[in-house]
Each structure stands twice: as structure tokens, then as C-alpha cells.
Amino acid sequence: MRVLVLNPGSSTLKYRLVQVDDTTTTLASGVVDHLVGPAIAQAAEYALTQCRDLSIEAIGCRVVHGGDQFSQPVRVTPAIVETIRGLGRLAPLHNPSAAAVLDMVQHLLPHTPIVAVFDTAFHCSIPDVAALYPLPLDYAREKNLRRYGFHGTSHQYVASRVAVSRLISCHLGNGVSLTAVRQGRSIDTSMGLTPLEGLMMGTRSGDVDPGLILHLMREEGLSVEQVDTLLNQRSGLRGIGGESDLRQLQQSSDPRAELAQEMFAYRVRKYLGAYAAVLEGLDAIAFTGGIGEHSVSMRQRICQPLGWLGVRLDPVANSTGSGERRISTPDSPVQVWVIPTDEEGLIAQATVNCLSRAISL
């Protein structure tokens, strides 16, 4: 089956036409970035135009938040799109974009099957002890207040490539999350009810004291919208170092840029230690995402102090080579890997599987 995969982000749309047989073969691909508002739907139209003559048989679309409604890929209908749009309250930077893309695709290709593949689905295996917040239990369950986790397609792909019992998958990009994986299943992850929880990111704060939010609203008079903007768009690397792009920070001589990089690495190490405890030991760490795959210096900042954990980074392997590779020394008790993620390939396969199940029923 030929599947056009659409991967909408907060300001980008990646697309890839994949032939899915025993393997996945890319027939066309591209990315449209710097998108704002309605431009995301126009980018979807552009992607369809680029691939229209290549016999699109199905479409798979990444959706960040599935809430408690979607634990696996699902065939898209207008009602499904409205549910995805409604979940935008939990992923305001992503779900509205996905809904706009799906609206456009349904309009332009009304007879082509479309499947939504959810970032949160891989994390449905997280047990309550890790997923629940320590709120009044009945209230939390009634309101579905729990940690859902994100970057699921990326973490799932990494887990399929590093076949160990106890793995920590590190997706480091503009968005950042770590996942503790036991026997191929997610058992804890750093993002929560929304993609704001967890690690320091490009523009997102990650973990902060909830009392800080109350302080900003009570003492500084910030509105909900102003706090949302502060934590989601003006914090993280941008807030500390002045730039959200790690490459620009690495080239800067401003002391704030150094502080931002060290804070980023420190928080990743802190979660690595926590998840090693959750897993009761550790067999491998895998880096993926734009920073995880390409930043030699950030991988070194993170791994160098982890000798106590059994991490022995090979400086030559870390600074050379490309693609999927091991960057720890041969005698390192904990393997360290770089795994270029293939979310689109995984989404394409999930789309075919979903449609095949529907046919068999």
C-alpha cells in the first residue's frame, strides 16, 4: 500500500509518501516550515499536490494528543476530527494543527482512507502508580487527569531498534521527553497531561513548582493566557539563553547561552537517574530527535558525568559517523546509541495495520 504520511508540528509539516510492503520505501518527501495559523492546512494541500500523481492509497496523520479516547490508531471520520480538535485544550500547540490538516485532506481526497496515529498511544502501558497525579482519586479519574506522555511514535521506533530489557529513550529536539522502556513497553515518561511537563525544552519550561504559577497569577496579575504564553513559548532554552535553537546557543559567547546548555543537560541527567531507578537497572540509553541525533557536545555533556551509572562514552564514536550507531565503548556496562527516528515509517506501517484490521472485521 502507498501511504502518504503527514506529520504536523506546531509550526511545520513534514510529509512522506511510503510504499509499505515487507519493508518501507520512500517515494517522495518534504517539509514545510515557519507555518502560522491557516498556513498549516495550505501546507497539507501542497503535500497532496506534490504526491497526487504517485497513486496515494491511504493517508496516515500524526496526532499529538489522544486523551483517554484513543489508545490505538483509528480511521478518521468528521466526528473523530472534532474530538481531536477538542483535545486541543491539552495540546494547544499541536492538536489544532492536526485537525486543520485532517479537515483539508478529507475535503480534497474524500474517498481516500485516513488514519490518525496518536503520540500518546505508546504510553497507554504506563501503570497507574506512574500515570496518576496525587490529586483526589475520584476527581482525577472523573476528569481524566493523568499523565499521557508524548513523542510516542518516536520512542516506540527507538525501542524497536534497541533490543534490550531496560532502555531509556531520549527524544531531544525542540520538544524533549525521556521514556523508561521495559521489554519494549513504556512504563514511565517525562511529559504528562500536556507536553509542557518534564524536561527543559526549546521554548517550554518543563517542570516548575505549581506554586510558581499561582504566584504569577496572584502576585503579578498574569492571566491564564499570559501564563500559558510564558511557560510554552518564552521559557526553556529561549528563556535562559535567548535562543531556542541549540546550534545558535553553542555559537554564542553570552554566559547565558552556556547556562542554558548546562541546565538542559543537568535536567536530562536528573531524569536519566530517576528512570534508571524505576527500571531497577539500565541496559541502554538511546538518543534521538534533532538535538539527540546531531549534537555531539550535548550528548557529551549529558553522558560524561554518568560513569557511576555504568556509562562510558567513546569520544571518537560520539563525534564521528552518522546514522544508527553505538557511541559507547565496547566495555561500557550501559550501551549508548544514536538512533535517527523514523516516525513517518512507523506511522505508515500503523496505517496499513489499522486498515487491514478494519477489512478483516
Secondary structure, 3 states (H helix, E strand, C coil): CEEEEEEECCCCEEEEEEEECCCEEEEEEEEECCCCCCHHHHHHHHHHHHHHHHCCCEEEEEECCCCCCCCCCEECCHHHHHHHHHHHHCCCCCHHHHHHHHHHHHHHCCCCCEEEEECCHHHHHCCHHHHECCCCHHHHHHCCCECCCCCHHHHHHHHHHCCCCEEEEEEECCCEEEEEEECCEEEEECCCCCCCCCCCCCCCCCCCCHHHHHHHHHCCCCCHHHHHHHHHHCCHHHHHHCCCCHHHHHCCCCHHHHHHHHHHHHHHHHHHHHHHHHCCCCCEEEEEHHHHHHCHHHHHHHHHHHHHHCECECHHHHHCCCCCEECECCCCCEEEEECCCCHHHHHHHHHHHHHHHHHHC
